[in-house]
């Protein structure tokens, strides 16, 4: 229907045009009755013209009313202001002053009613669930919380829900006014007898500078270390050697004087096992054997024997393919779940004839130069609303990632929020780098975050091809669905490398996705590691010394290098393998992968004498220990009747795994068989301390509620992402003012003018009738029609 816009922005229009066709018909009929069919009337032509004009006006008004005219104008319309105050009454808020009652009083005192709801209490803080349940379309909530979520929906996912509803989340900043310390202990849960183990003690919290606590570390009830922390918080390491097989208790206790006592003690159950037996195969006289003998029970052979059943792993150093021995038995041994570490040298890898030997099939590296060769890579870029404020940074990181990729690769782009969008199909990067850069620069943000949907979109673009998905996201999504998709991708030969972006990326989700697919997680500041993975010949990495490529892997976590072995075997990565350490020119120095059920590690850097050079000295030697430990896996996997139970927290279930021929029995527990000779059940402790099942011990620590205090960054990010404000407890009047502002909506107001035209038309008609009656009344005419 036709419309027109006036200078003031008002739109004028009609619903129907057909009634206008009646105007000339009705006017012609009226004219005919007045001027052609006069009959015996003596009315003057002037009177008839006046009547015709009045009736014509009435007809035009009535017909115009039938067109249903309307106007649309932009107006501010006042609403009914109301504040929804979501109060966190969990124990982590107990170290801050209770300002909820005062805040409600101040807001209502300013004339705005308050709806108050409790979203967390005692030792449970499902803050994300509470906020999500109270969000309404175009609505506003004010959260009085520290944002420490212990279970349920994450605050990152709440931000996406708020974006979909156009809802706003504001918060009240409440600072802790009491001292609260949190004690934690990090370290191995299983160690070898007689081998020194290291543990990290960390004390954190709020207002910890009020006092200098005495921290005590005990093993099996005997104090082994005491420390006084000058600043009230900090961390230190403790080393200990367990001399007896069995379960041991490592307990850390900090002096009290704070609000809660339960988180001043941390328990860790450590199981000491017999040193695993390792077979060392070599024909040279290298110091690596002596190094291994300090940690493991080592047996030596010049070649692989027929019977490998006593060994948890085989370590082969500088062995030529023709000297390996029973390669077929070694393959079976690794496939069945055992470990293999292949150490390079002057007689190994390309120098030892591996390429024409079955040995090559077991290795995570391939022989010969050429980098990783051509790879199919999909850049999967998060464009959800949670990334809106940092979209410029997001694009910059995506462009930086693209810059790390070598010209030999095939690259495509998929963007995603709650849908996946094909931005660019797989194409040779060498000829299309500029076009792909332009596609990235044009991306826009909006919508919720569904990483699983994005992964599925990237998988569709890869089709039947194996390849890599580089996920660039803040991780603002729960991990379950995305991890499930990533697991299937890994089975299909597609790995995910996740790049965390934003001020506070959700590393838990991003790591879970990467790990599930066999990929790796890197931070946005570490994108140069992608050059090692996908740099290719034209954009080769150049560094100094050995470089850790994947610091999240078990082998390389916590590893640093001071040495720089001068030689390296000529190898490159196989698709799907884990690139862990690179030499200065980007050649793989340490790599790993799964071969069947077993684990294989390749170490290719070596010294001029064929040995491991400075890698045998601390701190570099840690990579050797962890490589062999990774290959060994569980040092109790060959034991009959062994029970394993990870430590947990009060209220959190932990899995009990028993390995044996027969199903075990324990009071109140039902074991289910999950594999041949493997049975599992779960237990949930209800008090802290040490507990046991089937003579195996585990530790239960304080609830998650007492693990973190103070305002969380996730809450600040939620407020920022939804356009909310952060108020002080004394700003109740400002909260009320914001409620009034947000209740006044600027919207389109549509008004129909049919009633007015009808009223005017009837008024004109009645006016004309009254005028004629007055003419008769005053005696100006004797005509019955009242026309003079």
N, C-alpha and C positions, 0 to 999 in steps of 0.2 A: 504494500500500500504506500502511497506517496507520503513523504515527510519533508519537513524543512526545518533548518536550525536557525534560530534567531541570534542576533549579536550577543545576547547575554548567555548563550549556551543552551537555552531551552529548545527542545525538539517538539514541533507541532506536526500532527498527523491525523488521518482518519482511517477507520476500519473498513468502510464500504464507500464505493463511488457510484454504484448503480442508482441510489435514490435521486441523484442530481438529474438524471434523465427525466424525472417526473416534473421538474420545475417548469419547463416550457409548456408541457401539456396542461398542467393545472392553471398556469397564467393565461393561456389561450382560452380555456373554458371560462375563466372568470371574466375576461374581457368580453367574450361573446355574450354572456348573460347580462352584463352591465350596459353594453353599448349597442348590441344588435337586437336583443329581445327586450325592448323598452315597454311594450304593451301600452297600457293607458297611463303609465307613469309620466308625471310632469317634471321630474327631477332634472336639474340643470346639468349640463355637461361638466361643469366644474365640480359639482358634488359627486357625480359618478367617478370622476378622475381621482378625487380624494379617497373614495371608498376602494377603488381599484388599487391605489398605492398602498393603503393599509393592508388590504388582503394579500397583495403580492409580497409585502414584507413578512407577513405572518406565514405565508406558504414557504418562502425562502428559509425562514428560521426553523419551521417544523421539518422541512426536508433535510436541512443541514443537520438537525438533531438525529435524523435517521441514518446519517453517515457515521455516527458514533465518533465524534471528534475527541481528541485527547492531547495532552501535553506531558512531556517527560522532562523533569528538572532535577538537578543535583542539589540535595539539601542535607543539612545536618539535622538529625532527629534525636532528641533526647531519649535515653533509656532509663532503666532502673538500676543504678549502680549497686553492686554487691561484691564483697570480697570473699573468695574461698581460701581459707588459711589452712594449709596442710602442715601438721605439727609432728615432728619426729621426737618421740619420747623414749627412744632406745637408750641403752646404757652409754653408748659412745657420746651422747649429748649431755650426760650427767656432769661432765667436767666443765660445762659452760653454764652461765646463769639462765634461769628459767624466766623468759621474757614473754611467753605466749599470752598470759592473762593481761599483762600491761598493754601489749600490742593490740589485743582485741578491744580493750577499753578505750584506747586512743583512737582507733579506727571508728568505732561506734560513736565515740564522743564527737567525731567530725561529721556525723550524720550518715554514715554508710553502714548498713547491716553486715555482719560477718557470719559466714558458715564455717565452722571449725571442724576439722576431721583429723583423727590420729592415723598416721600412715606407718608408724613403726613403734615398737615398744619392747622393753626389757632387752633380751639378747638377740632379737631378730630385727633386721633392717631391710625389708623389701621396699625400699624407698622408690625405686623405679616403678614397681607395680602400683604403689599408692598414687604417684603422680599421674601415671597413665590412666588409672581408673577415674580420675577427677577432671581430665581434660574434656573440654567441650568445644564445638566448632565456634571459632571467633571468640573463645573465652579466655579468661586469665586466672591463673592460680598463683598464690604466693606461698613459697615453701620455706618453712622454718626448720632447717636441717643442716647437718654437716655434709650430707651427700655421700656418706660411707655406706655403700650397698653391700649386704652380705649374701643375699640370694634374690632370685627372681630376675625381672627385666633390668637390663643395664640402662644407665642414664643416656648413653649414646643412642640406643634404640628409641627412647622416649623422645629425643629430639626429632627423629624422623616422623614419629606419630604426630607430634605437635605441628610439624611443618604441613602434614597432610590436612590437619584440622584448622590451620591458620590460628593456632592457639599460642598464648604467651605464658612463659614461666618466669616469674620473678622470685627473688629469694631475700631472706633477711640474714645479714652477716652477724653471726654470734661468735665471738672469740672465746676460746677456753680461758677460764680464770683459775683453774686448778691444775696441779701437776699430775701428769700421768705418763708412766714409762711402760714401754712394751719390750719384752725380751724375746729374742729369737735365736735359734741355733741352726746353722746350715752345715751339711757334711754328708759323707757316705752312709748308707744304711747297711752296707755289707762290705767287709774288709777281709784281707788275708791275715792270718796269724803271723806275727813277727814283722809285719810291714808297717812303717810309720804312716799314720793317717792324719789328715788336717781337717779342722773344723773352724768355722767362722762364727763368732759371737757378735750379735748386733743389738744395741740398745737405742731405741728411738722413742718418740712420743711428743707431747706438748708440754711447754713450760719446764722442760727437763733441766734447764740451767739453774733451777732452784735446788741446789744441793749437789753433792758429789757421791753417787751411789757406789757401794762396794759390790763387785760382781764376782761370784764364785762359780767355778766349774768343777764338777765332781764326776768321777767315773766309778761306777759300782759302789757309790757311797763314800769314796775317798777323794778328798780335795786334791786336784792336780794343778789348779791355777786360780789366783785371785788378782783382780784388777780394780783400781779406783779410777773412775772416769772423771777427769777434771771438769769437763763441760756438761756433765750429767748425761751425755749420750755419746755414741760412737761405736766403733767395732774393733775387734782384735782377733787374731788367730790362735788356735791351740792345737798342738800336735800330740799324738798319743799312739803308742804301739800296744796292741792287744796281744797278750801272750797265750790266751786260752781260747779254745774253740767254744762257741756257744753265744748266747745273747748277753749283751752288756748294756748298761744304762749310763748314758751321758746326760747330765742334768746341769742346767745353768740357772742360778738364782741371783737376783738383784735385790739390794736393800729396798725395803718398802717406803712408806712415807708418802704414798700417792693414793688416788681414789680407790683403785681396784688392786687387790692382792693377787688374783688368779693369773694375771699376765706378767707377774714378776718371776715366774718359774716356767722354764721350757724343758720338755723331756724329749729325748731321742733314743730310740732303741737301735743298737748296732749289733749286727750278727757277724761274729768272727768265724771264718771258715778256714779249713786247711788250704794251704797254698795250692792253687790249681797247677796241674802238671802241663808243661809246655814242651813240645818237641822242637828243638833248634836244629835246622838242617843247613849245613854249609861245608865247603871244602877249604875255606880260608880260616885264618886265625885272627878273628876280629873281636874287639872289645865289647861289642854288643852282647855277646854271650855272657860275659862277666856281669854286665849291667842287669841282664834278665835274671841271673841267679840270685841277685839281691832281693828280688820280689816274688819269684815263682820257683817251683820245683822244676828244674830244667833237665831234660835228657837230650843227648846229642846224637845225631846220625849224619852220615855223609850223603844219604839219599832217603827218600820217603819209603818206609817199610810197608809191608802188607797189613799189619795190625796197627791201627791208629786209635783203637777204642780207649786206651788209658789217657789220651791227651784232650785237653780243652781247646787247644789251638796249635797250629803248626806255624813256625816262623822260619822262612827260608831267606837266607841272606847271600846275595851275589852268587846264585847258583845258575849254571847254564841249563837249558832245557833238556839236553841229553843226560845231565847228571841228576835231574830231579828224582828219578826213580819211578815208582808206581804212580803215574799221573792219574790213571783211571780210578784207583782207590782213593786218591786225594780228592778227586771230583766228587765221588760218592760221599766221602767224609764231610765235605763242606756243604753239599746239598742237604745232608741229614741234620744240619743245624750247628755245625762246628765252625771254628774260625781259622782264617789263613791271613798271615802278614807276609807280603813279598817285598823284601828290601833290595834295592838296586845296587849297582856297582859295575865293575868292568867286565863282568861275565853274565850280566842279567839283562832282561828286556830285549831291546833291539840288538844288543851286543852278545846275547846268549841264545839267539835263535828261537825266541818265544813265539814269533809270528807264525811259524810253521808247526807249532806244538799245541796240543790241547790246553796247555797252561794258559794261553792267551784268552781262551773263552771264560776263564774264571776271573779275570782281572777287570777292574773298573776303568782301566786305561787301554788305549790301543797303541800299537807300535808305529812309530814314524811321525814325522813332522806334519803340520797342517792345522794346528789348533783344533777347534771343535768342528770345523767345517760348516756347511750350510745347515741352518736350523730354521724350523717354522716357529715363529714367535707372534703371539697375539698380545698387544698392549691392551689390558682391560682397565679402563679408567673410570673411577667413581665420580659421577657428576650429581650425586644426590644433594639435597638441600643442606645436609650437615656439613658439606664441603663448600658451601656458597661463599662464606667470608674469605676462605683461603683459596678460592678458585684460581687466582692468578698464580699463587704458589704451586697449586696442583698442576697447572699447565706447565709451569717452569720445570717441575720435577719430571713430568712426562716427556718434555722436550730433552731434558738432560738424559733420561733413560734412553731415548731414541738415539741420542748422540753416542752412547756407549756401544751401540750395536754395530757390528761390522757389515760391510756392504754385501757380503756373501749371503746374508740371511734373507728369508722371506718374512715380511712383517705385515700384520694387519692390525686394525684398531676396532675395539668394541667399547662403547660407553654404556654405563648402566646406572640406574637408580632402582626403582622397583620393576623396571623393564630393562631389556637389553637392546642396544641399538647398534647395528652394523654401520660403522663410520667409514671403514676402508677394508676391502677384502685383502687377503694375503697377496703380496706382490713383491717383486725384487726390490730390496732397499736401495741398491746401487742407482737405479734409474728413477726412484720415486721418493727419495728422502725429503725433498722440498715440499712435494705435495702432501705427504703425511704430516709434516710440521704444520702446514697451513690448516689441515683438518683439526689438529689438536688445538690450535689457537682459536678456532671458532666454536669450541665446545661451550655450552651453557649449563648451569646447574638448576636443580629442582627435583622435588619428589623424595620419597623414602629410600632407605638403603636395603637392598636385598642382594647380598654377595652371591648367594647360591644361584640366583637368576642370572647374574652377570657371568658366573663361571659356565653355566649352561649355554649362554650365548657365545662365549669364546670357544667352547667345545664344538658348537655347530659350525663355527667358521673354520676350525681346523678340519672338520669332516673326519675322514678316515686316516688322516696324517698324524703321526706322533709329533709332539712339539712341546713348547713351553708357553705357559700363560704368565705374563708379568702383571700382577695385580697391583694397581696403584690406588690406595684407599686409606681413609682414616680408621677403617675397621669398625665403623659405627653400626654393628649388627651383632646379634647373638651367634655363637659359633656352630650350633648344632647342625642346622640345615646346610650351611656352607661346607662344614667339615665332611658331611656325608657325601656331598657332590665331589669334593676334592679327593676323597678316598677312592671313589670310582674312577676318577680321572687318572690317579696314580696306577690303578690296575690296568688301565688302557694305554699306559705309556706316556701320559701327559703329566708333567709336573707343574706346580705353581710356585713361582717366586713372588712373594708378597713384599711390597715396599710400603712401609708405614709413613704417612704424611700427616701434617697438622701438628698443633701444639701438644696434644695428648692422644696419640694414636692408640687404639685398642689393640695392644700387642698380643693379648691373649687370643683374640679371634684370628688375627693375622698369622700368628705362629701356628695355631691349630690347623688352619687351612693349608699352610705351606707344609707342615710336617705330615699331614694326612696324605698328601700327594707325593711325598718323597722330595719336596722342594726345600726352599730355605726362606727365612725372613731376613730382610735387611732394612735398616732405617734410611730415611731420605738422605741423610748425610753420607751414606755409604754406597751410593749408586755406582761409584767407580769400580766396585766389585763385579758389576755386570760386564765390564769390559773384559774381565778375566774369563767370564763364562761365555760371552758371545761376541768378543771383540773382533775375532777373525784376523786374517793376515793383514788386511789393509788398515786396521785400527788397533794394532797390537798394544797390549799393556806394557808399560815400562815402569818398573819400581826399583826399590833399593832393598836388597836382601830378600828374605823370605816374607811373604805377605799372607796373612790369614784371610781366606776368601769367605768362609762361612763360620762366624764366631758362635753361632747357635748350636752347632753340631757337638755331640758328646766329645769327640776327639779333640776339637780345637777350642772349646769353651775354657776361658781362663789362660790360654796359652799365649806366651810372648816369645819373641826370638831375638837373640843377640848375635848368633853366629850366622854365617853365610857360606854354606858348603859350595866349593867352586865348580862342582860338576853335577850334572843331572842327566838321567837317561832320556832318550828322545821319544817322548810319548805325548799323547793327546787324550782328551776325555772321551769316554763313550757316552752316548745319549742315556740319560737316566741315572748316571752315576753322580756321586757327591764330590764336587771340587772343593777341597778343604784348605790346601796351602799351595801358593804359587811361588815360583822362583822370580828373580828380578826381570826376566823376559816373558813371564806369563806361562811358562811350562808347568804342568802339574807336578808338585813336589810330594804332596800327600793327597790321596783320593780314596774313596770307599764306596761300597755298595753292598746290596744283598745278593747272594748267589744261592738260589734255592732257599733253604731255611737258614743258611749260614751267612757269615759276614766276612768280607774280604777287604783288606787295606793294602794299598800300594804306596811304598815310600821310595822315591826315585832320586832324591838328592843325596850326594855322597862326596867324600873328600878325595884328594889326589891319591891317597893310599888305598882307595877302594872301600874304606870304612865310612862310618857315619860322622866323622869329623866333629864339629862343635855341638852337634845334636845330642851327644852323650853327656853334655855338661848342663847344669841348671842355669837358667830356667827352661832352656830349649828341650831338655830331656823329658819334660812333662808330656810332650806330644808323642814320644815313644811309648811311655807307660800307658797313656790313654788309648793309643792305637791298639796295643796288645789287649788291654782290658776290654775294649770295644769288640775285638775279635772273639775273645773268650765269652763275653755275655754273662749269663748267670753262672757263677762258679759252683753252684749247687745243683745244676740241672741234671747231672749224672747220678745224684744221690737218690736212694730209695727211701721213702718215708719222710721226705723233707717238707716242711711247712713254711710258707712265706706270707707275711702280713705287713703291708706298708703302714707306717704311722698315720694317724688321722687326728681329728679334732672332736671334741665332745659334740654329739649330735650329728656327726657326719659318718656315713657308712664307709667301711673299708673292706676290701676283698681278701678272703682267706684262700690261698691256693695250696693244695696238697698234691704231691707227686708220689704215687705208689701204685701197687698192683690192685689193691682192694679199696673200695669206698670207705673213707674214715667215718667214725661216729663221734659226736660230741654233744653233750647235753644242750638241748634247745636249738641245735643247728642242723640244717638239712643240706648236705653236699650234693651238687649236681655235677655229672661228668661232662666236661667241656672238650676233652680230647682223650686219646688213649693214654691211660695212666695219669690223667690230670683231673682233679676235682676241685670245685670252688663253691664257696658260700660267702655271705657277708655278715658283718657284725657292726653294731652301732653303739659305741660306748656312751655312758651317761655321766661319767665323772673323769676328771683328769688323773694322770698317773700312768702306771704300767699295768698292762693286762696280758693274759696269755690264752691261747687256743691251741690244743694239741701240743702242749709244751713249747710252743713258739711264742715269743713275746713281741708286743707292739706297744707304742706309746700313744696316749691320747692327750692332746693339749687343749688349752682354753679355746672357747668358741671364737669364730671369726669376728664377732662383734667387738672383741677386745684386742683386735690386731691392728687397728688403725684409728687414729684420733685426729681431730682438726678438719678443717674445710677441704673437701676433695676438689681436684681440678675438674673432674667430670661434671660437677654441679655448676661450676663457673662456665664451662663450655656450653652446657644446656641453656643457661640463662642468656648467654651471648648469642647462641644460634637461633633462639626464638624471639630475640628483640626485647627481652625483659630487662628489669632493673634490679640492682642490688641495694637494698635499704638497710639503714641502721635501725637497731631496736627502738630508738627514740623517734623514728619518722612515721609514726602511725598516721598522722595527718597527711603526709605525702602519699602514703598507700591509698588513703581514701580519695585524694585528689586524682591519682592515677585511675582509680576505679570509675570516677565520674567521667574522666576524659575518654576512657575506653568504652563506657556505656553509651556515649554520644557517637552515633555512627553517621558517617557520610555515605549516603546511598541515593539511588535513583528513585524518585517519587513520581508515580504515574497518576494523573488525574483525568477523569472523564468529564467532558463539558456538555454532554447530551441533556442533562437536567436543566442547565441554564438556557440552552436554546429553546427547549420545550416551554420553559417558563416565559421566556420573552415572546415566543410566537403566540402563546395563549393570551398573554398580557396585551399584545397589539390587537388581537382579534376582539377581546373583551372591550378594549378601549374604543374600537370602531363602533361596536354595538351600543355602548353607553353614549357615545357622541350622537348617534342617530336618535336614540330615545330622548336625549335632551332637546333635540330639535323639535320633536313633537310636543314635548312638555311645554316648551317656551312659545309654541304657536307659530313657529317659523315655517311650518309646512303642515299640510293636511294629508300628505302621502302616508300610507300605512308603513312604508319602508323607512320613513323618517328622513328622506332626502329632500332638501329644499330645492 
